Amino acid sequence: MSKLAILGGSPVRKEDFPNRKSMGKEEIEAAKRVLDSDVLSGFVGAAGNFFNGGKEVKQFEKQWAEAYGFKHAISVNSWTTGLQVAVGAVGIEPGDEVICSPYTMSASATSVLFYGGIPVFADVERDRYTLDPKSIEERITPRTKAILVVHLFGYPANMDAIMAIAKKHNLKVIEDAAQAPGVYYKNIPVGAIGDIGGFSLNFHKHIHTGEGGVLVTHDDMIALRSQLIRNHGENATEAYGVTDISNTIGSNYRFTEIQAAIGYEQFKKLHGFLEHRKEIGAYLTNRLKAIEGLHVQQIEEGSTHSYYMYPIRFDENVFEVSRNLFLRAVSAELPKPNYWDTTPLAEGYVKPLYLNPVYQQKIAIGKKGFPFNTNPGVEYDYSKGLCPVTESLYEKELMLSPLVREGISKKEIADFADAIEKVVENISDLRNSALNKETNTQLYDATKAIDENVK
Ligand SMILES: *Cc1c(COP(=O)(O)O)cnc(C)c1O
């Protein structure tokens, strides 16, 4: 048995993990073609041929819609604005409650606030990390209008149960599939299983255009309302014969021609990226699944995982060391991260959203408490303890690896698995070491580790 690197032994791997390289010559050619054309955006903020953008935007949207059989695909300048569009398009009004996950990127819930809706947080399933149907049912009131589900880390939420609840209570369903492009839930592509949903095209996502997003839906009216919100809808409702003009004041959430041209080339690569992630993700799962005290996700029949992050759940009762110490021991076996994507393991994901000041102080739009004070006599609960599974995942159970991605081969994933196995095999050395006596309550901050390494 070899000595753990954190206790002075030699590490499993010294060589850096390769960075991701996302842009190829196809994207460069596409961007150049648009620059040469001099038409960098094809949108006009009035009804007519260019209300829904230029040639590249239309081609990009068509490609996405056709590949997965979505009736409509609507590009936007970010997925954060895409979520706002979705909330507006399904008709959320001031005082409406929307059931949200607390374990996600902040925009999943703040999108609701932009239309005066109130995020009501339900807990997540421990094995799936996505909204727990039982907890959703407990949070439903006469004011509930929608459920905003997130397919976290690229694995679909429990949609059969969630759609059944939505049907029973007449609720809209919005899918935040930012981390799950091209993912299937029981053979159906995610994004438009509910009323509307979509994907992020920011720099960190599987495929990207720097910033950007795509909405998808099978509903013609929701699609039209989304297009109105994207592009100054107030100028166009009459021309399009829209009689319910609520929530159709538009903004400028338009995708540019360069972004669309790059996105068109990126999209062609998506399938290959997902296949690669599937292969190395399955390899890692096979290596880790028998380890007592670690839990890795199993993929249900007909569903897929995009491994935006590879989640590993840690049981401190089995190892008798903290997650933080375990993670530091694994990290010591591997090269130091020089970039987020080269971080072998991180912990916690994000703080449960309701613990952020916006919910703690109930101050969002203006200073008077809107929209949290919209329903007289109703007090919204955002206290610690609200979602115990989420809090436990954040505080001590969940570890994440961004290594299941393009540019990482099976050899590198094998080194990662070797590092974890080495720490598990030598766990008693770690347990008995002086390090285990430290009370370290600080989460391992990958960003800080990268900063220190780079300077
Ligand atoms: C990335 C992400 C968003 C926001 O997307 P942007 O394109 O960065 O605005 C929203 N929700 C989830 C779950 C995400 O991962």
The ligand as an ORCA input file, in Angstrom:
! r2SCAN-3c Opt
* xyz 0 1
  C     -25.935     28.182    -16.632
  C     -27.247     28.062    -15.947
  C     -28.228     29.080    -15.993
  C     -27.969     30.436    -16.571
  O     -27.607     30.421    -17.897
  P     -26.799     31.668    -18.547
  O     -26.771     31.333    -19.988
  O     -25.453     31.698    -17.909
  O     -27.569     32.905    -18.283
  C     -29.456     28.828    -15.421
  N     -29.728     27.672    -14.830
  C     -28.818     26.683    -14.730
  C     -29.197     25.413    -14.055
  C     -27.542     26.859    -15.272
  O     -26.632     25.886    -15.152
*
